Amino acid sequence: MAEPSTIARPYAEAVFKLAAAQGKLADWSAALSDLAGVAADERVRAAIGDPNFAPAKVAGLFIAILSGRLSGDAENLVRVLAENGRLEVLPEIRVQYEALKNEREGVLEVDVITAFEMDQAQVADLAGRLERKTGRKVKARVTVDSSLIGGARIEMGDKVIDGSARAQLVALENALKA
């Protein structure tokens, strides 16, 4: 079976083209977020995988759960995905759509893993410094990992800046072994 990212790519690209043409990137972002949330629910996943449910019935379930929150185009997407047995890849479609949207808008999503909580001012300061360094708008997601001991680890796509105390201790240990 093909990887979910491979299956999701053409759908994400098609939705992105439609959203860009309509000038509704943010609306589609919200709709895909809602749809991915529904698709991630265990009860809905069970219905998706149940061969006794017709694709139209499963699509109807999604549309009913999000009643009034989906555009006609979003409802059509649900129907197409259900008919093709692809509803389970909605979370990956959302991820790929967001990547396309961020690229268009010049936004860089950054994961910041810190040893301690950061307040909003610290996050804003860090994001500002990263924006100056990268030349792109930065959207930071902050998580706490106390095993870092101190400092932070910043992940920007395939680039990692590890300023954690744990990383420095590992580097010191390796230097002492050499």
C-alpha positions in Angstrom: 0.0 0.0 0.0 1.2 3.5 -0.8 2.4 5.8 1.9 -0.3 8.2 3.3 1.8 11.2 2.2 1.8 9.9 -1.4 -1.9 9.4 -1.3 -2.6 12.7 0.3 -0.4 14.9 -2.0 -2.7 15.2 -5.0 -5.7 16.0 -2.8 -3.8 18.6 -0.9 -2.5 20.2 -4.1 -6.0 20.3 -5.6 -7.5 21.8 -2.5 -4.7 24.4 -2.4 -5.2 25.4 -6.0 -8.9 25.8 -5.4 -8.4 27.7 -2.2 -5.8 30.0 -3.8 -8.1 30.6 -6.8 -11.0 31.5 -4.6 -8.9 33.6 -2.2 -9.9 31.3 0.7 -6.7 29.9 2.0 -7.6 30.5 5.7 -11.2 29.1 5.2 -9.8 25.9 3.8 -7.2 25.7 6.5 -10.0 25.8 9.1 -12.1 23.3 7.2 -9.3 20.8 6.8 -8.4 21.2 10.5 -12.0 20.4 11.4 -12.1 17.4 9.0 -8.8 16.1 10.2 -10.0 16.3 13.8 -13.1 14.3 12.9 -11.1 11.7 11.0 -8.8 11.3 14.0 -11.7 10.3 16.3 -11.6 6.6 17.1 -15.3 6.1 16.6 -15.2 7.8 13.2 -12.1 5.7 12.3 -14.1 2.6 13.1 -16.9 3.7 10.9 -14.5 4.5 8.0 -13.0 1.0 8.3 -16.4 -0.8 8.6 -17.3 -2.5 5.3 -21.0 -2.3 6.3 -21.0 1.4 5.9 -21.4 2.7 2.3 -19.1 5.5 1.3 -22.0 7.9 1.0 -23.0 7.1 4.6 -19.5 7.7 5.9 -19.4 11.0 4.0 -22.8 11.9 5.5 -21.4 11.2 9.0 -18.5 13.7 8.5 -20.9 16.3 7.0 -23.4 15.8 9.9 -20.7 16.1 12.6 -19.5 19.4 11.0 -23.0 20.6 10.2 -23.0 24.2 9.0 -19.2 24.5 9.2 -18.3 23.2 5.8 -18.6 24.9 2.4 -20.2 23.1 -0.5 -16.7 22.5 -1.9 -15.5 21.0 1.4 -18.5 18.7 1.5 -17.7 17.6 -2.1 -14.1 16.9 -1.0 -15.5 14.6 1.8 -17.7 12.8 -0.7 -14.8 12.3 -3.2 -12.5 11.0 -0.4 -15.2 8.7 0.9 -15.9 7.3 -2.6 -12.2 6.7 -3.1 -11.7 5.2 0.3 -9.3 8.0 1.3 -11.0 9.6 4.4 -8.3 8.2 6.7 -5.7 10.4 5.0 -7.4 13.7 5.9 -4.9 14.5 8.6 -2.1 14.1 6.1 -4.0 16.2 3.5 -4.2 18.9 6.1 -0.5 18.8 6.9 0.5 19.0 3.2 -2.1 21.8 2.6 -0.6 23.8 5.5 2.9 23.3 4.1 1.8 24.7 0.7 -0.1 27.6 2.4 2.9 28.4 4.5 5.2 28.4 1.5 2.9 30.7 -0.4 2.6 33.1 2.6 6.3 33.0 3.4 5.7 31.4 6.8 8.2 29.0 8.5 6.8 26.7 11.1 9.3 26.1 13.9 9.2 23.6 16.8 10.8 25.0 19.9 11.4 22.4 22.6 12.5 24.0 25.9 13.4 22.7 29.3 11.1 25.2 31.0 7.9 27.1 30.1 8.4 30.2 28.0 6.1 33.2 28.4 4.6 35.0 25.4 7.2 37.8 25.4 10.1 35.2 25.3 8.4 33.3 22.4 7.8 36.6 20.5 11.4 37.6 21.0 12.7 34.2 19.8 10.3 34.3 16.8 11.5 37.8 16.0 15.2 36.7 16.0 14.4 33.7 13.9 12.5 35.9 11.4 15.5 38.2 11.0 17.8 35.2 10.5 15.5 33.4 8.0 13.8 36.3 6.3 10.5 34.6 6.7 7.6 35.0 9.1 7.9 32.4 11.9 5.1 30.5 13.5 6.5 28.9 16.7 5.1 25.8 18.4 6.5 25.5 21.9 6.7 22.3 23.9 8.4 21.6 27.2 10.8 18.7 27.7 12.5 18.7 31.1 15.0 16.1 30.0 16.8 18.9 28.1 18.0 20.1 31.6 18.3 23.7 30.3 18.2 25.7 27.1 16.2 24.9 24.0 16.2 22.8 20.8 14.8 24.5 17.7 13.7 22.5 14.7 13.1 24.3 11.4 12.2 21.7 8.9 15.4 19.7 8.4 17.6 22.2 10.3 18.1 21.8 14.0 19.7 24.2 16.4 20.3 22.4 19.7 21.3 24.8 22.5 20.1 22.4 25.2 22.3 21.6 28.2 21.8 17.9 27.4 23.3 18.4 24.0 26.2 20.3 25.4 26.9 17.6 28.0 26.8 14.9 25.3 29.3 17.0 23.2 31.6 17.3 26.3 31.3 13.6 27.0 32.3 12.8 23.4 35.2 15.3 23.5 36.5 13.7 26.7 36.3 10.2 25.2 38.3 11.2 22.1 
